Amino acid sequence: MATAYYWHDDCRRHVTPQGHPERVARLGAVADALQGLALDRRAAPVGEIADIARVHPQRYIDTIRAAIPETGSCALDGDTHVSPGSWDAALRAVGGICAAVDAVLGGAVRNAFVGCRPPGHHAETERAMGFCLFGNVSIAAKNALDHHGLARVAIVDFDVHHGNGTQDLLWDEPRAFFASSHQMPLYPGTGAPSQTGGHGNVLNVPLGPNSGSRAMRAAYERTILPAVESFDPDLILISAGFDAHERDPLAQLNWTTEDFAWVTGAICDVADRVCGGKVVSTLEGGYDLEGLRDGVAAHVKVLMEHGA
């Protein structure tokens, strides 16, 4: 068995305005992080509109496609922009995570990391926001449930920002459990513990600014990991944001590189116990290039240890 890595150069064609934190150079940092590692490297295929439509209505999909400019950039909101290559990039991000689910559930690999962009966990049912167009991880969860016939899927999101989109898209899906740690107060302002989903299937664990490693590890050991294990999923998906890193300019949780290795290992340990180690991780945030590089390297090396 091995760890698969899904990527595609089309994801570099999603070009944001100069100075935007979610920039093409992020993929260079990911490539640097994974250089020389013995990964099963696979090109992300083009995602299927039918998969996107599992969580987004067709009218929203059409709206995003119609917004893609022939030249230059188009702002969907103050943070979220599209360029001529954004549609192809978004489809590769969807296709990559769905292909990763196929490979892991088919037994070709034990786990996988999807290093594509744009990210997805802020995209709501009919609203692009927070640099995100489509809810990649939610699409993958519904693919696993509806196409592959799994009974339960869990998503763990350790991005520094709350995954409001994932919460919105899976709020009424009892077969999916969404657990998030995130800084609060911080964009997008959602993620209070009182937000528990339509079926008790959402767990939000806010962390205070400058709370650091100790608070994060306690939150996972005492609350998040026991809840995920109790849900007994057939697959664990990870929204892997690296903007909680102490170097990141957009937040102040101040995690170390070792914290990303620790949380990855802890999630994989749960997966080993409940679902045969089946884990698919997908890139979300992380905006300091050095912090992103180091965090991704730590994360994927632990996936590889568990995938061997």
C-alpha positions in Angstrom: 0.0 0.0 0.0 1.0 3.6 -0.5 -0.1 7.2 -0.2 -1.4 8.8 -3.3 -0.8 12.5 -4.2 -3.3 14.1 -6.6 -2.4 17.3 -8.4 -2.7 19.0 -11.8 -1.0 22.0 -13.5 -4.5 23.4 -14.3 -4.7 24.4 -10.7 -2.0 26.9 -11.4 -4.3 28.6 -13.9 -6.6 29.9 -11.2 -4.9 33.3 -10.9 -5.9 35.7 -8.1 -5.1 39.5 -8.1 -1.6 40.6 -7.1 -1.1 40.5 -3.3 -4.0 38.0 -2.8 -3.0 35.4 -0.1 -4.6 32.4 -2.0 -2.1 32.6 -4.9 -0.5 30.3 -7.4 2.8 30.2 -5.5 1.0 28.1 -2.8 1.2 25.1 -5.2 5.0 25.7 -5.5 5.3 25.5 -1.8 3.3 22.2 -1.8 5.5 20.8 -4.6 8.7 21.8 -2.6 7.2 20.0 0.5 6.7 16.8 -1.4 9.8 16.7 -3.5 11.6 13.4 -3.3 8.9 11.6 -1.3 7.9 8.2 -2.5 4.3 9.0 -3.2 2.0 7.5 -5.8 1.7 10.7 -7.9 -1.5 10.9 -9.9 -3.0 13.6 -12.2 -6.3 14.9 -10.9 -9.0 14.2 -13.4 -11.7 16.7 -14.5 -14.5 16.6 -12.0 -18.0 15.6 -12.9 -20.8 18.2 -12.9 -23.0 15.5 -11.5 -20.7 15.2 -8.4 -20.8 19.0 -7.8 -24.6 18.8 -8.1 -24.7 16.5 -5.2 -24.3 19.6 -2.9 -24.8 22.6 -5.2 -27.9 23.4 -7.3 -27.4 23.5 -11.0 -28.2 27.2 -11.1 -25.3 28.0 -8.8 -22.9 25.9 -10.9 -24.1 27.7 -14.0 -23.6 31.1 -12.2 -20.0 30.3 -11.4 -19.3 29.1 -14.9 -20.8 32.3 -16.4 -18.7 34.4 -14.1 -15.4 33.2 -15.6 -13.9 36.0 -17.6 -12.2 35.7 -20.9 -9.4 37.9 -19.7 -8.3 39.5 -16.4 -10.2 38.8 -13.2 -13.7 38.9 -11.9 -14.5 39.5 -8.2 -17.4 37.3 -6.9 -17.0 39.1 -3.5 -14.4 41.1 -1.7 -12.2 38.0 -1.2 -13.1 35.6 -4.0 -11.9 36.1 -7.5 -12.0 34.0 -10.7 -9.7 34.2 -13.8 -9.9 32.5 -17.2 -8.4 29.3 -15.8 -10.5 29.1 -12.7 -13.2 26.8 -14.0 -10.7 24.2 -15.1 -8.8 24.5 -11.8 -12.0 24.1 -9.8 -13.0 21.0 -11.8 -9.6 19.5 -11.2 -9.9 20.1 -7.4 -13.3 18.4 -7.4 -12.0 15.6 -9.7 -8.9 15.1 -7.6 -10.7 14.5 -4.3 -13.3 12.3 -5.9 -10.6 10.2 -7.6 -8.8 10.0 -4.3 -11.9 8.6 -2.6 -12.3 6.1 -5.5 -8.7 4.9 -5.0 -8.8 4.6 -1.3 -12.2 2.8 -1.2 -11.1 0.6 -4.1 -8.0 -0.5 -2.2 -5.5 0.9 -4.6 -3.9 3.0 -1.9 -4.6 3.3 1.9 -4.7 7.1 2.0 -4.3 10.1 -0.2 -3.5 13.8 -0.2 -5.0 16.2 -2.8 -2.9 19.2 -3.5 -5.2 21.2 -5.7 -6.7 24.7 -5.6 -9.0 26.6 -5.3 -9.9 25.4 -1.8 -13.5 24.6 -0.9 -14.6 24.6 2.7 -16.1 28.1 2.7 -18.3 27.6 -0.4 -21.9 27.5 0.7 -24.9 26.0 -1.1 -25.3 29.0 -3.4 -22.5 31.3 -2.3 -18.8 31.5 -3.3 -16.8 33.0 -0.5 -13.5 32.8 1.4 -11.5 32.0 -1.8 -13.7 29.0 -2.4 -16.0 28.1 -5.4 -17.2 24.6 -4.7 -17.4 22.5 -1.5 -14.7 20.0 -2.5 -14.7 18.0 0.7 -18.5 17.9 0.9 -18.7 16.8 -2.7 -16.3 13.9 -1.8 -18.4 13.0 1.2 -21.6 12.8 -0.8 -19.7 10.8 -3.5 -18.6 8.3 -0.9 -22.1 8.0 0.5 -24.2 8.0 -2.6 -21.9 6.6 -5.3 -19.9 4.1 -3.2 -22.7 3.3 -0.7 -20.9 4.0 2.5 -23.0 4.2 5.6 -21.1 7.0 7.4 -18.3 9.5 6.5 -16.5 11.9 8.9 -14.8 15.1 8.0 -12.2 16.7 10.3 -11.3 20.3 9.5 -8.2 21.8 11.2 -8.0 24.9 9.0 -7.7 28.0 11.2 -11.0 29.4 9.7 -14.3 27.7 10.4 -15.5 25.6 7.5 -18.9 27.3 7.2 -19.4 25.9 3.7 -18.9 22.3 4.8 -21.3 22.9 7.7 -23.9 24.4 5.4 -23.7 21.7 2.8 -23.9 18.8 5.2 -26.1 20.3 7.9 -29.0 18.0 7.1 -26.9 15.0 6.1 -27.1 12.5 9.0 -24.6 10.1 7.4 -21.9 12.8 7.5 -20.2 14.0 10.7 -18.3 17.3 10.5 -15.8 18.3 13.3 -14.0 21.5 13.1 -11.3 23.3 15.2 -10.8 26.9 14.4 -9.9 30.3 15.8 -12.7 32.4 17.2 -13.2 35.3 16.8 -12.1 35.2 13.2 -13.6 35.0 9.7 -16.2 33.9 8.7 -17.8 34.3 12.2 -19.5 30.9 12.2 -18.6 27.8 14.2 -20.0 28.4 17.6 -20.4 25.2 19.8 -24.2 25.8 19.7 -24.2 25.0 15.9 -24.6 21.2 16.0 -26.2 20.4 12.7 -29.7 19.1 11.8 -29.0 15.7 13.3 -26.3 16.4 15.9 -23.8 15.8 13.2 -21.7 18.9 13.5 -19.1 19.5 16.2 -17.5 22.9 16.5 -14.6 23.5 18.9 -13.4 27.1 18.8 -9.9 28.0 20.0 -8.8 31.4 21.2 -6.1 33.5 19.6 -2.6 32.6 20.8 -4.0 29.4 22.5 -1.2 27.4 20.9 -0.3 23.7 20.9 -1.6 22.7 24.4 -5.2 23.9 23.8 -5.3 22.3 20.4 -4.1 19.0 21.5 -6.5 19.0 24.5 -9.4 19.8 22.2 -8.6 16.9 19.9 -7.8 14.4 22.7 -10.8 15.2 24.8 -13.5 16.2 22.4 -13.0 15.9 18.6 -11.3 12.5 18.3 -13.6 10.7 20.7 -16.6 12.1 18.8 -15.2 11.0 15.4 -14.4 7.6 16.7 -17.9 7.3 18.3 -19.5 8.1 14.9 -17.7 5.0 13.5 -17.1 6.3 10.0 -16.3 4.1 7.0 -14.0 6.9 5.7 -12.4 10.0 7.2 -11.8 13.1 5.1 -9.5 15.9 6.2 -9.9 19.5 5.3 -6.2 20.3 5.8 -5.6 24.0 6.2 -2.1 25.1 7.3 -3.0 28.7 8.3 -3.0 27.8 12.0 0.8 27.8 11.6 2.7 30.2 13.8 4.1 31.9 10.6 0.7 32.5 8.9 -0.3 36.1 8.5 -4.1 35.7 8.7 -4.5 34.2 12.2 -3.0 33.7 15.6 -3.4 30.1 16.8 0.4 29.7 16.6 0.7 26.0 15.9 4.1 24.5 15.3 5.0 22.3 12.4 5.1 19.4 14.8 1.5 20.2 15.7 0.4 19.4 12.2 2.3 16.1 12.4 0.6 15.3 15.7 -2.9 16.1 14.7 -2.5 14.1 11.4 -1.2 11.1 13.4 -4.0 11.3 15.9 -6.7 11.4 13.1 -5.0 8.5 11.3 -4.9 6.5 14.6 -8.6 6.8 14.8 -9.0 5.8 11.1 -6.8 2.8 11.8 -9.2 1.7 14.5 -12.5 2.3 12.8 -12.1 2.2 9.0 -9.0 0.4 8.1 -7.0 3.6 7.8 -9.0 5.0 5.0 -8.2 8.7 4.9 -8.4 11.3 2.2 -6.9 14.8 2.9 -7.4 17.9 0.8 -5.6 21.2 0.8 -7.5 24.1 2.2 -5.7 27.2 3.6 -2.2 28.2 4.5 -0.8 31.5 3.3 2.8 31.8 4.5 4.7 29.8 1.9 7.3 28.5 4.3 4.7 27.6 6.9 2.6 25.9 4.2 5.6 24.0 2.9 6.6 22.8 6.3 3.1 21.9 7.4 2.3 20.0 4.2 5.6 18.1 4.5 4.8 17.1 8.1 1.2 16.2 7.3 2.0 14.0 4.3 4.9 12.2 5.9 2.6 11.0 8.6 0.0 9.9 6.0 2.8 7.9 4.4 3.8 6.3 7.7 0.2 5.1 8.1 -0.2 4.2 4.4 2.8 1.9 4.3 
